[in-house]
Amino acid sequence: MRILLTGATGMVGRNLLEHSDAQNYVWLTPGRDKVDLRDRDQVRGFLKAEKPNFVIHAAGVVGGIQANIREPVRFLLDNLDIGRNVIAESRRAGVTRLLNLSCSCVYPRNAPNPLQESSLLQGEFEPTNEGYALARMAALKLCEAISKEDPSFAYKTLIASNLYGRFDSFDPSSSHMVPAVIAKVHAARFAHVAEVDIWGDGLARREFMLAGDLADCVLRAVERFDDLPALANVGTGEDHDINTFYSEIAAIVGFKGRFVHDLTKPSGMARKLLDVSRIAAWGWRAPTSLSDGLRKSYAFYQHDILNENIQ
Ligand SMILES: NC(=O)c1ccc[n+]([C@@H]2O[C@H](COP(=O)([O-])OP(=O)(O)OC[C@H]3O[C@@H](n4cnc5c(N)ncnc54)[C@H](OP(=O)(O)O)[C@@H]3O)[C@@H](O)[C@H]2O)c1
């Protein structure tokens, strides 16, 4: 099978390509220099020339709250263009199977937890990433519409929880919570700092899945695509309070100091947990525990990020 993987240089894409089952397939992984996914003609030309028979769409303009607030037009427009081009041009090229990777930001901000697929579009998006969420929702709906109009096209979507793991960004200006805490606690340990601050009371709950586990789910989905649900959440099905992430990371890093809560800072939303019963009924559960996943992530930070910086 010839699989076009968009976003192959990203965190999700790289975890997919290094999964042991990836060797069962031929991968087409054009970089942005070869195919800018915002450009319909480039996408069309590539599909015509390379003729994949499966598409995994893992590209997108992804960023934190600050970037979404600063550049709402880019987050909306680039993601709309990328989604439209990859999905509609795959259909035009006659690719009958496509897996679209989406994220939990497509859920309404007030949807009840755990978030069920039936809650989609039942309320307004989180305003800070509205453009991004709207574009991702358009891609999801385009997949549904294509399959509805012609059932011989199976265009399906997996909605992933927050991720962490190998190939994460540890850049403090853009990193997500887990890599940011790893870098902060590691720095505190080696600078012999006695206290590390946690924003808010640390009681807000978060679900984070190892990106390697998402890769595992995606490869199972490729294998058994026919009976994969058309839409399903993928996560660990468990959340933990932020204090737990700090204490687990401290144990792995060897930080012996204390944590202090800065109650002048916001705690963030109370909870965001995906209901994973649909994907569990299909036969997949995230295999890696939080502590094993954090250990892998810390090893990546030490060996790949810090060594790179030293050279
Ligand atoms: N990371 C998470 O926590 C998370 C959670 C849930 C779902 N997801 C979903 O998983 C997907 C991938 O996320 P990620 O974490 O892997 O993001 P990432 O590390 O930022 O990677 C994004 C990928 O998209 C590519 N890309 C962006 N704009 C492009 C363009 N115009 N033309 C060609 N390629 C372009 C990037 O290429 P360059 O390297 O050239 O920039 C990169 O390969 C996204 O759809 C995201 O919503 C991610």
PDBQT file of the ligand as one rigid body, heavy atoms in Angstrom, charges set to zero:
ROOT
HETATM    1  N1  LIG A 401       0.340  17.774  19.103  1.00  0.00    +0.000 N 
HETATM    2  C1  LIG A 401      -0.809  17.545  19.727  1.00  0.00    +0.000 C 
HETATM    3  O1  LIG A 401      -0.922  17.656  20.969  1.00  0.00    +0.000 OA
HETATM    4  C2  LIG A 401      -2.012  17.107  18.921  1.00  0.00    +0.000 A 
HETATM    5  C3  LIG A 401      -3.131  16.675  19.630  1.00  0.00    +0.000 A 
HETATM    6  C4  LIG A 401      -4.241  16.250  18.923  1.00  0.00    +0.000 A 
HETATM    7  C5  LIG A 401      -4.244  16.275  17.542  1.00  0.00    +0.000 A 
HETATM    8  N2  LIG A 401      -3.150  16.715  16.872  1.00  0.00    +0.000 N 
HETATM    9  C6  LIG A 401      -3.262  16.795  15.417  1.00  0.00    +0.000 C 
HETATM   10  O2  LIG A 401      -2.235  16.094  14.755  1.00  0.00    +0.000 OA
HETATM   11  C7  LIG A 401      -1.846  16.796  13.575  1.00  0.00    +0.000 C 
HETATM   12  C8  LIG A 401      -0.355  16.996  13.585  1.00  0.00    +0.000 C 
HETATM   13  O3  LIG A 401       0.040  17.644  14.780  1.00  0.00    +0.000 OA
HETATM   14  P1  LIG A 401       1.555  17.729  15.216  1.00  0.00    +0.000 P 
HETATM   15  O4  LIG A 401       1.583  17.849  16.685  1.00  0.00    +0.000 OA
HETATM   16  O5  LIG A 401       2.353  16.682  14.526  1.00  0.00    +0.000 OA
HETATM   17  O6  LIG A 401       1.945  19.161  14.621  1.00  0.00    +0.000 OA
HETATM   18  P2  LIG A 401       3.378  19.705  14.200  1.00  0.00    +0.000 P 
HETATM   19  O7  LIG A 401       4.454  18.983  14.924  1.00  0.00    +0.000 OA
HETATM   20  O8  LIG A 401       3.288  21.191  14.325  1.00  0.00    +0.000 OA
HETATM   21  O9  LIG A 401       3.463  19.306  12.665  1.00  0.00    +0.000 OA
HETATM   22  C9  LIG A 401       2.648  19.915  11.709  1.00  0.00    +0.000 C 
HETATM   23  C10 LIG A 401       3.002  19.341  10.367  1.00  0.00    +0.000 C 
HETATM   24  O10 LIG A 401       2.191  19.983   9.364  1.00  0.00    +0.000 OA
HETATM   25  C11 LIG A 401       3.064  20.436   8.330  1.00  0.00    +0.000 C 
HETATM   26  N3  LIG A 401       2.538  21.610   7.631  1.00  0.00    +0.000 N 
HETATM   27  C12 LIG A 401       1.983  22.721   8.182  1.00  0.00    +0.000 A 
HETATM   28  N4  LIG A 401       1.659  23.592   7.208  1.00  0.00    +0.000 NA
HETATM   29  C13 LIG A 401       2.023  23.009   6.029  1.00  0.00    +0.000 A 
HETATM   30  C14 LIG A 401       1.960  23.419   4.665  1.00  0.00    +0.000 A 
HETATM   31  N5  LIG A 401       1.450  24.602   4.307  1.00  0.00    +0.000 N 
HETATM   32  N6  LIG A 401       2.420  22.575   3.713  1.00  0.00    +0.000 NA
HETATM   33  C15 LIG A 401       2.971  21.380   4.053  1.00  0.00    +0.000 A 
HETATM   34  N7  LIG A 401       3.055  20.935   5.326  1.00  0.00    +0.000 NA
HETATM   35  C16 LIG A 401       2.586  21.750   6.299  1.00  0.00    +0.000 A 
HETATM   36  C17 LIG A 401       4.354  20.780   9.045  1.00  0.00    +0.000 C 
HETATM   37  O11 LIG A 401       5.380  20.886   8.118  1.00  0.00    +0.000 OA
HETATM   38  P3  LIG A 401       6.702  21.790   8.427  1.00  0.00    +0.000 P 
HETATM   39  O12 LIG A 401       7.601  20.892   9.220  1.00  0.00    +0.000 OA
HETATM   40  O13 LIG A 401       7.231  22.135   7.105  1.00  0.00    +0.000 OA
HETATM   41  O14 LIG A 401       6.224  22.987   9.201  1.00  0.00    +0.000 OA
HETATM   42  C18 LIG A 401       4.471  19.584   9.980  1.00  0.00    +0.000 C 
HETATM   43  O15 LIG A 401       4.944  18.465   9.288  1.00  0.00    +0.000 OA
HETATM   44  C19 LIG A 401      -2.635  18.105  13.578  1.00  0.00    +0.000 C 
HETATM   45  O16 LIG A 401      -3.727  17.965  12.746  1.00  0.00    +0.000 OA
HETATM   46  C20 LIG A 401      -3.108  18.243  14.997  1.00  0.00    +0.000 C 
HETATM   47  O17 LIG A 401      -4.361  18.891  15.065  1.00  0.00    +0.000 OA
HETATM   48  C21 LIG A 401      -2.015  17.123  17.521  1.00  0.00    +0.000 A 
ENDROOT
TORSDOF 0
